[in-house]
Amino acid sequence: MKKIIRSFVYLVLICQVVFISKSFALTEIKPTDDGFLYTGRVGFNQQKQAIVSWPGTSIKANITGDQLIVVMDDDNGKNFFNVIINGEDNYPAVLSLKKGTHEYDLSYLLFNRNNKANQIEIFKRTEGHEGASRFLGFKLADGAKLLAAPKPLKRKIAYFGDSITSGMGNEGADNGKDDLESEKNHYLSYAAITARNLNAEFHTTSLSGIGFMVSWFDFIMPQYYDQLSAAGNNDTLWDFKQWQPDLVVVNLGQNDSWLIDNEKRLQPEPSEREIINAYKGFINQLKAVYPDARFICALGSMDATKAERKHWVNYIKTGVDELNQADPKHKIEFITFDFNGYYAHPRVAQHVDNANKLTAKIKQVMGW
């Protein structure tokens, strides 16, 4: 009897050892692996970590196996990411990062899937105000691997904007706050929705509170547009030759209008001509780095486009008209998004309306 019990104990111990060794036998995938498709302004530091900071930055990969651990290092613990499996984006998982380096076990998202392979997308909802994150790679099941990377889309759109483009507060209740990081979802911004409508890859360079002439902080878009990192005003530089869009969409002026008209932040108050020239100056900066792209300049959908402030629509339109007169071969289009009816950031419903309007305009301009 003792021999039977002893044998049973040995068998249990052996099983435990086998189970533990299997649990910890994970396959580590480095962020430099060719199986990752990065979209957005992504750079690598000296440790070969992928720096992810701009809203809409995406990491895609096709994986095998039934385990998925994502390793991230975050500046402030304020960033949120959508995790989308096989393009099923109606109900994505939302990954809330903690400050520092942590492992996030997302294996439950693969539970009960019979696919031999699954496509994973990790999409940054938040923006530079929340700081940068560093992607350190995957840990997969023993023997699992990354397959060939997903193919990049052929059409390309670059966006430049403020909180409206970022998607600030778009998931907030209509009568609630709209400044929570958890309710800032660039995936449901007009920019991202438009890109999906057109099956286009996109880069978003946007920041809540920024303007082309004055911001809620001490730098403006003409000083920010060329950064590799979105985390504040810094000396990192993006290589524009690395990615050239077919189309550039600029939606700026909301913060300028409020800070000049209401807050009187610029003294002496700029003249109409100074405002128009400042706008033209920034568009010419973009034209210099995107010489072959078409341009659409937009304004809205907050109160800069309400009837009482139509002078701001006129400023932007006049700037566009003068740019077209100076360079008729590269015609710039102009579009406005209607005032959303209340003094808050547009919610998802307004982003959908704006995306539908912009999509129709792009189809007309680009023939897509």
C-alpha positions in Angstrom: 0.0 0.0 0.0 2.8 2.4 0.9 4.5 1.7 -2.4 1.3 2.5 -4.3 0.9 5.8 -2.4 4.6 6.7 -3.0 4.3 5.9 -6.7 1.1 8.0 -6.9 2.9 11.0 -5.2 5.8 10.6 -7.6 3.4 10.6 -10.6 1.7 13.8 -9.3 5.1 15.5 -8.9 6.2 14.5 -12.4 2.9 15.8 -13.8 3.3 19.1 -12.0 6.9 19.5 -13.2 5.8 18.8 -16.8 2.9 21.3 -16.5 5.1 24.0 -15.0 7.8 23.5 -17.6 5.1 23.7 -20.4 3.6 26.8 -18.9 6.9 28.7 -18.8 8.2 27.4 -22.2 7.2 30.5 -24.1 8.5 31.7 -27.4 9.8 35.3 -27.2 9.4 37.5 -30.3 11.5 40.7 -30.5 9.9 44.0 -31.8 12.4 44.0 -34.6 11.0 40.8 -36.1 10.0 41.0 -39.7 6.6 39.6 -38.9 5.4 42.9 -37.4 3.7 45.5 -39.5 4.1 48.9 -38.0 1.8 51.8 -39.1 2.5 55.4 -38.0 5.6 57.2 -36.9 7.5 54.4 -35.1 11.2 54.5 -34.3 13.5 52.2 -32.4 15.7 53.2 -29.5 19.2 51.8 -28.7 17.6 48.8 -26.9 15.7 48.0 -30.2 12.4 48.8 -28.6 9.6 50.2 -30.8 8.6 53.7 -29.7 4.8 54.2 -30.0 3.5 57.6 -29.3 1.1 59.0 -31.9 -2.6 58.4 -31.9 -3.5 55.7 -34.4 -0.1 54.0 -34.4 -0.7 50.3 -35.0 1.2 47.1 -34.6 -0.1 44.1 -36.6 1.1 40.5 -36.7 -0.1 37.0 -37.7 0.6 34.5 -34.9 0.1 30.8 -34.3 -0.6 29.2 -31.0 -3.1 29.8 -28.2 -1.0 32.1 -26.0 -0.3 35.8 -26.4 1.6 38.0 -23.9 2.3 41.6 -24.9 5.3 43.3 -23.3 5.1 47.1 -23.0 7.0 49.9 -21.2 4.9 53.0 -20.7 6.0 56.5 -19.6 3.1 57.5 -17.4 0.5 54.7 -17.1 -2.1 56.7 -19.0 -2.2 55.1 -22.4 -4.9 53.0 -23.8 -4.8 50.6 -26.8 -7.4 48.7 -28.7 -6.6 45.0 -29.2 -8.3 43.6 -32.3 -8.3 39.9 -33.3 -8.8 39.0 -37.0 -10.2 42.5 -37.8 -13.2 42.0 -35.5 -13.4 45.6 -34.3 -17.0 45.9 -33.1 -16.0 44.9 -29.6 -12.2 45.3 -29.2 -10.4 44.5 -26.0 -9.0 47.7 -24.4 -5.6 47.5 -22.9 -4.9 50.0 -20.1 -1.1 50.3 -19.6 0.6 50.7 -16.3 3.6 52.8 -15.8 6.9 51.0 -16.4 7.6 47.6 -18.0 4.8 45.0 -17.7 3.5 41.9 -19.4 -0.1 41.8 -20.4 -1.6 38.3 -20.9 -4.1 38.4 -23.7 -4.3 34.7 -24.2 -8.0 34.7 -23.3 -8.7 36.5 -26.5 -7.6 33.4 -28.4 -9.7 31.0 -26.3 -12.0 28.8 -28.3 -10.7 29.9 -31.7 -9.9 27.0 -34.0 -7.8 29.1 -36.4 -4.4 27.8 -37.0 -3.3 31.5 -37.2 -4.8 34.7 -35.8 -4.1 38.3 -36.8 -3.4 40.6 -33.8 -3.7 44.4 -34.0 -2.6 46.7 -31.2 -3.9 50.3 -31.9 -3.0 53.4 -29.8 -6.2 55.2 -28.8 -4.5 58.0 -26.9 -2.1 60.7 -27.9 1.1 62.5 -27.0 -0.3 64.1 -23.9 -0.4 60.6 -22.3 3.3 60.0 -23.1 5.1 57.4 -25.2 5.0 53.6 -24.9 7.7 51.2 -25.9 6.7 47.9 -27.5 9.0 45.2 -26.3 7.5 42.3 -28.3 5.3 39.2 -27.8 5.6 36.0 -25.8 3.8 33.1 -27.5 3.1 29.5 -26.8 6.0 27.0 -27.0 6.6 26.3 -30.7 4.4 29.2 -31.9 5.7 31.8 -34.2 5.0 34.9 -36.2 4.0 34.2 -39.8 4.6 36.6 -42.7 3.6 40.1 -41.8 0.3 41.5 -43.0 0.6 43.4 -46.2 0.5 47.2 -46.0 -2.4 49.0 -47.7 -1.6 50.9 -50.9 -3.5 54.1 -50.4 -2.0 56.5 -47.9 -3.5 59.5 -46.0 -1.6 61.8 -43.6 -3.7 63.8 -41.0 -2.7 66.9 -39.1 -5.0 68.2 -36.5 -6.0 68.9 -32.9 -8.3 67.3 -30.3 -11.0 66.8 -32.9 -8.7 64.7 -35.1 -7.3 62.9 -32.0 -10.8 61.8 -30.9 -10.7 63.6 -27.5 -13.7 62.6 -25.4 -15.5 60.9 -28.3 -16.7 58.0 -26.2 -17.9 60.2 -23.4 -21.6 60.7 -22.7 -23.2 63.6 -24.5 -23.9 65.3 -21.2 -20.7 64.1 -19.4 -17.0 64.9 -19.2 -14.9 64.7 -22.3 -11.4 64.8 -21.0 -10.8 61.3 -19.7 -8.0 59.2 -21.2 -10.2 56.1 -21.2 -12.8 57.8 -23.4 -10.3 59.1 -26.0 -10.5 56.6 -28.8 -8.7 57.6 -32.1 -10.0 54.4 -33.7 -13.4 56.0 -33.7 -12.2 59.4 -34.9 -13.3 60.8 -38.2 -9.7 60.3 -39.4 -9.5 56.6 -38.7 -13.1 55.9 -39.9 -12.4 57.7 -43.2 -9.3 55.7 -43.7 -11.1 52.5 -43.1 -13.9 53.6 -45.4 -11.3 54.0 -48.2 -9.2 51.0 -47.3 -6.2 53.4 -46.8 -3.2 53.3 -44.4 -2.9 56.5 -42.4 -0.6 58.5 -40.1 -2.1 60.9 -37.6 -0.1 63.9 -36.3 -2.5 65.5 -33.9 -2.6 66.9 -30.3 -5.4 68.2 -28.2 -5.1 71.9 -27.7 -2.7 72.7 -30.6 -3.1 75.4 -33.2 -1.2 76.7 -36.2 -0.7 80.1 -34.6 -1.4 79.7 -30.8 -2.0 76.7 -28.6 -3.1 76.0 -25.0 0.6 75.4 -24.3 3.9 76.9 -25.4 4.3 75.3 -28.9 2.3 75.2 -32.1 1.8 72.7 -34.9 4.5 74.3 -37.2 7.0 73.4 -34.4 5.5 69.9 -33.7 4.6 68.4 -37.1 8.1 67.0 -37.8 8.7 65.0 -34.6 9.3 61.3 -34.4 7.9 61.2 -30.8 4.5 62.8 -30.0 5.4 63.1 -26.3 5.6 66.9 -25.9 7.8 69.4 -27.7 11.1 67.6 -28.3 14.0 67.4 -30.6 13.2 64.1 -32.3 12.9 64.2 -36.0 10.7 62.2 -38.4 12.1 61.2 -41.8 9.4 62.3 -44.2 11.1 60.4 -47.0 10.3 57.2 -45.1 6.6 57.5 -45.8 4.9 59.6 -48.5 1.1 59.9 -48.5 -1.1 60.3 -51.5 -3.3 62.7 -49.6 -2.8 65.2 -46.7 -5.8 66.3 -44.6 -5.3 69.3 -42.3 -7.9 70.2 -39.7 -6.6 73.1 -37.6 -8.0 76.4 -36.4 -10.4 75.5 -33.6 -7.9 76.3 -30.9 -6.6 79.4 -32.7 -10.1 80.7 -33.0 -11.0 80.3 -29.3 -7.6 81.5 -28.0 -7.5 84.6 -30.2 -11.2 85.6 -30.1 -12.1 84.6 -26.5 -9.0 84.2 -24.5 -7.1 87.0 -26.1 -3.9 85.0 -25.8 -2.0 86.8 -28.6 -1.3 90.5 -27.9 -1.4 92.6 -29.9 -4.3 90.7 -31.4 -3.3 89.4 -34.9 -4.9 90.9 -37.9 -6.8 89.0 -40.5 -3.9 89.1 -42.8 -1.5 87.8 -40.1 -3.8 84.8 -39.4 -4.2 83.9 -43.1 -0.4 84.2 -43.7 0.3 82.0 -40.6 -2.0 79.3 -42.0 -0.5 79.5 -45.5 3.0 79.3 -44.0 2.2 76.0 -42.3 0.5 74.5 -45.4 3.6 75.5 -47.4 5.8 73.6 -44.8 3.7 70.5 -45.4 3.8 70.9 -49.2 7.6 71.1 -49.0 7.9 67.7 -47.3 5.0 66.1 -49.3 5.6 67.5 -52.8 3.6 64.9 -54.6 0.5 64.7 -52.3 -3.0 66.2 -52.9 -4.3 68.4 -50.0 -7.6 68.9 -48.3 -7.9 71.7 -45.8 -10.7 71.3 -43.3 -12.3 73.2 -40.3 -14.7 71.8 -37.7 -16.8 70.4 -36.2 -16.7 72.5 -33.0 -17.7 76.2 -32.7 -15.1 77.5 -35.2 -17.7 76.6 -37.8 -20.8 78.0 -36.2 -22.5 80.9 -38.0 -21.4 83.6 -35.5 -17.8 82.7 -36.2 -17.8 82.4 -40.0 -14.8 84.7 -40.1 -12.7 81.7 -39.2 -14.1 79.7 -42.1 -13.3 82.7 -44.3 -9.7 82.9 -43.0 -9.0 79.3 -43.9 -10.8 79.5 -47.2 -9.0 82.7 -48.2 -5.7 81.1 -47.3 -6.5 78.1 -49.5 -7.6 80.3 -52.4 -4.4 82.3 -52.2 -2.3 79.1 -52.1 -4.1 77.8 -55.2 -3.6 81.1 -57.0 0.2 80.9 -56.3 0.4 77.2 -57.3 -2.5 76.3 -59.6 -1.0 73.0 -60.6 -1.4 71.6 -57.0 -4.9 72.6 -56.2 -5.9 72.4 -52.5 -9.5 71.5 -51.7 -11.5 73.0 -48.7 -14.2 71.4 -46.6 -16.0 72.3 -43.4 -17.5 70.0 -40.8 -20.8 71.4 -39.3 -20.9 72.8 -35.8 -21.9 70.0 -33.5 -24.4 72.0 -31.6 -22.9 72.1 -28.2 -19.6 73.4 -26.7 -17.8 70.1 -26.3 -15.8 67.7 -28.3 -17.6 65.7 -31.0 -18.8 62.3 -29.9 -18.6 59.2 -32.1 -21.9 60.0 -33.8 -20.5 63.3 -35.1 -17.2 61.6 -36.0 -19.2 59.2 -38.2 -21.0 62.1 -39.9 -17.7 64.0 -40.5 -16.1 60.8 -41.8 -18.9 60.3 -44.3 -18.6 63.8 -45.6 -14.8 63.6 -45.8 -15.0 60.2 -47.5 -17.2 61.5 -50.2 -14.9 64.5 -50.7 -11.8 62.2 -51.0 -13.6 60.0 -53.5 -14.3 63.0 -55.6 -10.8 64.4 -55.3 -8.8 61.2 -55.5 -11.1 59.0 -57.6 -10.9 56.2 -54.9 
